[in-house]
Amino acid sequence: MSAPDRFARTLAREFDMARDEAHELAEAVLETFDGADELCDEGLDAGLRSVFYTLERRRLMTFRRVEIQGDEGLRRSFFWKLRLEGIDEAARAVAFDVPEFQDVYASLPAEAWQHAT
């Protein structure tokens, strides 16, 4: 299974997403990295940065902070990195089969519908 497919499968499972939406998101994230190991935060769109923080909370991404002292003071830069091992772990996780629709009322005995008077 390719990296984009594993990533999409993980997104679909972790966030209860439709597969086509998960594939779109996986492709957008991977295209942003453009084959690089790390990505500087400075040029990111605010929406994509929000996605990165969400992925970081699920341990699918990580970041490092670099502080640079310059003439204008302390400057911080952040660099994002995909946690491929986290993606692989989540992709291998056991999925539990949960019925999409379960009629709870149909499973009740007829006595459950009788009212005491």
N, C-alpha and C positions, 0 to 999 in steps of 0.2 A: 504494500500500500504506500502510495507517495506521501510526502510530507504534507502537501496541501489537503489531501484526503484525510489523513490522520488528524490534522488540526481541525478540519471541518467536522469530523465525527466527534471529536472532543467538545467542540463548541456546541454542537447539537445536543449532546448529552448533558454537559455542565449547565447550560442555560435554557434547556428545554425549547430549543429552536427548531424550526422547520429545516430540513436538510438543505434546501436551496438557499435559504437565508444564511445558514452557517457557512456554506461554500462561498457565498459572496463576501461575507465578513472575513473569512480565512484568506481569500485572495487579496482583499484590500490591505489587510495587515501584512501579508507576505510581500506584496508589491511595494509597500512603503519601505520595507527593509532592503529590497532590491538586491538580495543576495549577501548583504553585509551582516556581520555578526552583531553589530550594535548600531543604534540609531540615535542621533542627537535629538533631544527634545525640542530644541529652539524653533525648528521649522514646522512643527506639527500643528495641524488644524486642531482647534479646541475639541471638536467632536471625537476625533481619533484619539486624542490624548485621554479623553474620558474613557474610551474603550480600553486603552492601555492600562489605566488604573484599575478598571474592572477585572481585566485579565490578571493583573498583578495580585489582586486580592484572592483570586482562585489559584495562585501559584503557577500560572501559565506563562508569566513574564516576570522579569525582575529589572531593577535599574541600579545604576551606580551614580553617585554624586561626586563631582570634581570641583574643588574650590581653588580659584586662582586669585592671588592678590595682585592687583594692578594699580596704576596711578589713580584710577577712579574708585578704588576700594575693592572690597571682596566681591568676586563674581562667582556664581555657582552655575555649573552646567550639569545636566542630567542626561544619561545615556541609557536607552532601553535595550533589553535583550530578551529574546524568546527563550523560555526554559523548555527546550525540546524534550528533556527527560521528563518534565512534568506533563507535557502533552502526550508523550508515549505512555506514561503511567496511566493517565486518565483514559486514553484510547483502549488500553488493555483491561480496564476495570470491568468487573462483571456487571452486566446490565440485568436488572430484574424485569421480568415480563409482568407488566401491569396492564390489565385489560383497559382498553380505551373507554369503554362505557360498561358500567355494571349497575344493573337495576336492583338497587338495595331493597326496594319495596316488594319486588317479586319473590325475594328470598324469605320474607316474613311469613310465619304460619297464619292461617285464617283467623285464629284466636286473637292475634295481635290487633285485628281490626274491630273487635267487639268492644263496645263501650259499657262500662259498668253503670247501671241505673239505680 
